Every structure is written in structure tokens, then in C-alpha cells.
Amino acid sequence: MVQSIVLTGPTAVGKTSIALEFASKIGIEIINADSVCFYRGFDIGSAKPSPKEQNLVPHHLLDVADPEESYHAGRFWKECNKALLEIHARGKRAILVGGSGFYLKALRFGLWDAPASSPEFRETLSGVSTHELHSRLVSSDPDQAKKIMPADRYRIIRALEILALSGRKPSELESEMPTEPDPRFRLWVLDREKMDLELRIRERVCSMIDAGWIDETARLRTLFPGARALSAVGYRQIIDHLDGNPPQGRKPEPGLAGLVEEITLAHRKLAKQQRTWFKNMGSDRRFLLDRDLADLKDSLMRFYQ
């Protein structure tokens, strides 16, 4: 059995840069585990590795879906395992990098025995607001609702769909999953002190805006108005900014300053949710950066050698 490390942690913690530096040094390959990076065209807002970085190290599961496709945990599980088999068949090894909790949980504990998607059921919800859908999920399965961001329309609908078609709560199905993780994967979680991470989040948001994130969002919205990834953190705030829709309960500064604050706040909330995911999922190792950076690099080297 060939083992691989899953390098994860909250947004902006530094997963990608660390993985790139290490993988290029010893010749291993990187498998993406970030949900937005699966989609073509979502480059700036996903912090996707640049073409130069992708040429430096072989990457897998980047740009594998059209913007209006539905890329789900089951597809990730299958394609990730296929990529691993191909990599190992060539005598190489891989490191998985990303912070999308749903996908990593599927990888470590398998997939639920849930009903297939129903276009007919989803059509009945098409005119219902995301806020109302989330309220329905809170009423019917509060445990599952706690694990899904209130603005994540796709996963809210999927949870309601499972409930309606199977007659069982998604949280109950999840509780029946294996408690022991797949031994092929070792989950290493990176983190930083709260103030350090918040500063990095703000700096990265500013850098993305300068790189053309607003133009990227406007272009993708025009070409692919139904793209699921447009509801991802950052893209959603930019769309509200372009439409002149202020957030409920807050009055941000006008212009780019207010947009930066809104995106930064949304990423801080995402980081908090990711920390909860990783805590509940369990981990094999935890590293606090930059304090444990030398230990992390040494541990990676020992693992892959």
C-alpha cells in the first residue's frame, strides 16, 4: 500500500506554496483538492497555481470541469483514485493539496449511500431563495445544517434532496459512515495564529483584486451565469458589489475598500468553518506556521523518502 499525505488547512494558510516547493525539490506530483480549482476559468479567485507553477510540478484535477458542470464529491473520489493509480504505476508518488472539507471527507471515509440527483425535485426549488432553503434544512436536519454555509445553495439543495428522496436525514446517513479513515491517506493540517492568518487573508484578497479578480468574475458571469462556483467565497461578494447589493445588516465603505472588507470577512468566516471541519474529521499531524515550518519540511522529506 502506497501512502500519500493530504496537506490541508484554512484558506490562505500557505498550503500551495509549501507543496510546490517540496514537490519540485523531490519530484513528486500534486493532486488538487480545492473545489473551485476544478473549474476552468476560475483562476484568480481560486488562487489556482499559475501556468508556470503547473509546469514546475505535474498537477492533477485542475481545470477538469466546465464552469456549468456539477463537480461533486463522488466524482472527485473516483478521479482522485484514478490519478493515484496512474501516478503510482509510473513509479511516482503524490501529495494532495486543498482545503475543501466535503471532498477530503469523502476521500478519507468513503461516500454515503445516498440517492442520485433528481432534476425534477431540484426544479421545484428553483424559485425558492437560498435563505428559505437553509431555513428548511435547519428545521428538518439541524445537525447537517450546521456543517453547510448558509449561502452554499448547492449543498443545501443536495441535503434537502437526500431527505426528500430517501426519507432519511443526511446527518443520519453520515453517522453510519466508517469511523476509521482510509489508511492510504495521512491528513496533515496546517494552521496559523488567528491574527497572522487574518493578515494573510487580507493581503491575498488585495493581491487578487489587483490581479483582475473583478474582471474575471464579470466575464465568467456573462459566459456562464449558471456556474456553481460563482457562489464561492469572493466571487459571490464581487457579484453583489457589481449589482450594487449591499450585505444585510452591514454598511460597508463605498467602492473597492468596502469590497475588500466584505471578501476578507467572508474568508475569515470560511477559515473558521474549515477549522471546525478539520477538527471534527480528525488529523494525523498538525503544524502551526511559521513556528513548525522546519518540522513540517523535515517530516515531509522523511515521509516521502
C-alpha positions in Angstrom: 0.0 0.0 0.0 1.4 3.4 -1.1 0.5 6.2 1.3 0.0 9.8 0.4 -0.2 13.0 2.5 -3.2 15.2 2.3 -1.9 18.7 3.1 -4.8 20.9 4.2 -5.7 23.8 6.4 -7.8 27.0 6.3 -7.7 29.4 3.3 -4.5 31.4 2.8 -2.5 29.4 5.3 0.1 28.6 2.7 -0.6 25.1 1.5 0.1 25.6 -2.2 3.4 27.4 -1.8 4.7 24.8 0.6 3.6 21.9 -1.5 5.1 23.4 -4.7 8.4 24.0 -3.0 8.6 20.5 -1.6 7.2 18.6 -4.7 9.6 20.4 -7.1 12.5 19.5 -4.8 12.0 15.7 -4.7 10.0 15.1 -7.8 6.5 14.2 -6.6 3.2 15.2 -8.2 0.3 17.3 -6.8 -3.4 16.4 -6.8 -5.7 19.3 -6.3 -8.3 19.1 -3.5 -9.8 22.6 -3.8 -13.3 22.7 -5.0 -13.1 25.9 -7.1 -9.8 24.9 -8.8 -11.6 22.0 -10.5 -13.4 24.5 -12.8 -11.8 26.0 -15.9 -11.6 29.8 -15.9 -11.8 30.3 -12.2 -8.2 31.2 -11.8 -7.6 34.3 -9.8 -10.3 33.9 -7.2 -9.4 30.3 -6.5 -5.7 31.1 -6.1 -5.1 28.4 -8.7 -1.4 27.6 -9.4 -0.1 29.7 -12.3 0.8 28.0 -15.6 4.5 28.5 -14.6 3.9 26.7 -11.3 2.0 23.9 -13.1 4.9 23.4 -15.4 7.2 23.2 -12.5 5.4 20.3 -10.9 2.9 17.8 -12.6 -0.6 18.7 -11.4 -3.8 16.7 -11.4 -7.5 17.6 -11.1 -7.0 21.2 -12.1 -9.4 22.6 -14.8 -11.2 19.3 -15.2 -14.8 20.6 -15.3 -16.6 23.2 -17.4 -18.0 26.1 -15.3 -21.6 25.0 -15.5 -20.8 21.3 -14.8 -21.6 19.9 -11.4 -18.4 18.6 -9.9 -19.3 16.6 -6.8 -17.6 14.6 -4.1 -18.3 11.3 -5.8 -16.6 12.4 -9.0 -13.6 13.7 -7.0 -13.3 10.4 -5.2 -13.2 8.4 -8.5 -10.9 10.8 -10.3 -8.5 11.2 -7.4 -8.2 7.4 -7.0 -7.7 7.0 -10.8 -4.9 9.7 -10.7 -3.2 8.0 -7.8 -3.2 4.6 -9.6 -1.7 6.2 -12.7 1.0 8.1 -10.7 2.0 5.0 -8.7 2.1 2.9 -11.9 4.8 5.3 -13.2 6.8 4.8 -10.0 6.0 8.3 -8.7 4.2 9.5 -5.6 1.7 12.2 -4.9 0.7 14.8 -2.3 -2.9 16.0 -2.2 -3.4 19.8 -1.5 -6.6 21.7 -0.7 -9.0 22.7 1.9 -12.4 21.6 0.7 -13.8 19.6 3.6 -16.6 17.7 1.8 -14.2 16.3 -0.7 -11.5 15.4 1.8 -14.1 13.6 4.0 -15.2 11.6 1.0 -11.6 10.6 0.3 -10.9 9.6 3.9 -14.2 7.9 4.8 -15.9 7.0 1.6 -19.2 8.1 0.1 -22.7 8.0 1.5 -25.3 5.5 0.2 -27.5 8.4 -1.0 -30.0 8.7 -3.8 -29.0 10.0 -7.2 -29.7 13.6 -8.0 -33.3 14.4 -9.2 -33.7 17.2 -11.8 -37.4 17.1 -11.1 -37.0 17.7 -7.4 -34.5 20.5 -8.0 -36.8 22.2 -10.4 -39.4 22.5 -7.6 -36.8 24.5 -5.6 -35.6 26.8 -8.4 -37.7 29.8 -7.3 -37.0 29.4 -3.6 -34.4 31.7 -2.0 -31.2 30.3 -0.6 -32.2 31.8 2.8 -35.5 29.9 2.8 -33.9 26.7 1.7 -31.4 26.9 4.5 -34.2 27.6 7.0 -35.9 24.4 5.8 -32.7 22.4 6.3 -32.3 23.9 9.8 -35.8 22.8 10.6 -35.5 19.3 9.1 -31.9 18.4 9.9 -30.2 21.0 12.2 -27.1 18.8 12.6 -26.4 18.8 8.9 -27.3 22.5 8.5 -24.5 23.4 10.9 -22.0 21.9 8.5 -23.1 23.9 5.4 -22.6 27.6 4.9 -25.9 29.4 4.7 -25.0 30.7 1.2 -24.0 27.3 -0.2 -27.1 26.8 -2.2 -25.8 23.6 -4.0 -25.1 21.7 -0.8 -28.3 22.9 0.9 -30.3 21.6 -2.0 -28.5 18.3 -2.1 -29.2 17.8 1.6 -32.9 18.6 1.1 -32.9 16.3 -1.9 -31.4 13.4 0.1 -34.0 13.9 2.8 -36.9 14.0 0.4 -35.9 11.1 -1.8 -34.6 8.7 0.9 -36.7 9.7 3.8 -33.6 9.9 6.0 -31.6 12.8 7.3 -28.2 13.3 5.7 -26.7 13.6 9.2 -28.0 10.1 9.9 -26.5 8.7 6.8 -23.2 10.4 7.6 -23.2 8.9 11.1 -23.3 5.4 9.5 -20.1 6.1 7.6 -16.9 4.3 8.6 -15.2 5.8 11.7 -11.7 4.6 10.7 -10.1 6.6 7.8 -8.7 5.1 4.7 -5.1 4.1 5.6 -3.8 5.2 2.3 -4.1 8.9 3.3 -2.4 10.8 6.1 -4.2 14.1 6.9 -1.7 16.8 7.9 -3.4 20.1 8.9 -1.6 23.4 8.7 -2.7 26.5 10.6 -1.5 29.9 11.9 -2.2 32.2 14.8 -5.5 34.0 14.3 -4.1 37.4 13.7 -1.4 36.1 11.3 -3.9 34.3 9.2 -6.3 37.2 9.1 -3.5 39.5 7.8 -2.5 36.9 5.2 -6.2 36.7 4.1 -6.5 40.5 3.6 -3.2 40.7 1.8 -4.2 37.9 -0.6 -7.6 39.5 -1.3 -5.9 42.8 -2.2 -3.5 40.9 -4.4 -6.3 39.1 -6.2 -8.2 42.3 -6.8 -5.1 43.9 -8.2 -4.6 40.9 -10.5 -8.0 41.3 -12.1 -10.4 39.3 -10.0 -13.4 41.6 -10.6 -12.9 41.4 -14.4 -12.6 37.6 -14.2 -15.9 37.4 -12.2 -17.7 39.7 -14.6 -16.5 37.7 -17.6 -17.4 34.3 -16.1 -20.8 35.5 -15.0 -21.6 36.7 -18.6 -20.4 33.5 -20.2 -21.6 31.0 -17.6 -24.4 32.6 -15.5 -25.4 29.2 -14.0 -21.9 28.3 -12.8 -21.9 26.9 -9.3 -18.5 28.3 -8.5 -19.9 31.8 -8.9 -21.4 31.3 -5.4 -18.0 30.5 -3.9 -16.5 32.9 -1.3 -15.2 36.0 -3.0 -17.0 35.6 -6.3 -20.3 35.9 -4.6 -19.2 39.2 -2.9 -17.9 40.6 -6.2 -21.2 39.9 -7.9 -23.1 41.7 -5.1 -20.7 44.6 -5.5 -21.2 44.7 -9.3 -25.0 44.6 -8.8 -25.0 47.2 -6.0 -26.4 44.8 -3.5 -25.1 45.7 0.0 -24.8 43.0 2.6 -27.7 42.7 5.1 -27.1 44.2 8.5 -23.9 46.0 7.5 -23.0 49.2 5.6 -19.5 48.7 4.1 -17.4 51.5 2.8 -18.1 52.5 -0.8 -16.0 51.3 -3.7 -13.1 48.8 -3.6 -12.3 49.4 0.1 -15.7 48.1 1.1 -15.4 45.2 -1.3 -12.1 44.2 0.1 -13.5 44.2 3.6 -16.5 42.1 2.6 -14.4 39.5 0.9 -11.9 39.5 3.8 -14.7 38.9 6.2 -16.2 36.1 4.1 -12.8 34.4 4.0 -12.4 34.7 7.7 -15.7 33.0 8.2 -14.6 30.3 5.8 -11.4 29.8 7.7 -13.4 29.3 10.9 -15.7 26.8 9.3 -12.7 24.9 7.8 -11.0 24.7 11.2 -14.2 23.1 12.6 -14.3 20.6 9.7 -10.7 19.5 10.2 -11.2 19.3 14.0 -14.2 17.0 13.5 -12.6 15.0 10.8 -9.5 14.2 12.8 -5.9 14.6 11.7 -2.7 12.6 11.8 -0.4 15.6 12.3 -0.9 19.4 12.9 1.6 22.2 12.3 1.4 25.8 13.3 3.2 28.1 10.8 5.7 29.5 10.8 6.7 28.0 14.1 6.6 24.4 12.9 7.7 25.1 9.3 11.1 23.4 9.7 9.5 20.4 11.4 6.9 20.2 8.5 9.6 20.2 5.8 11.6 17.6 7.6 8.6 15.4 8.2 7.6 15.7 4.6 11.1 14.6 3.5 11.1 11.6 5.8 7.7 10.5 4.8 8.4 10.5 1.0 11.9 9.2 1.3 
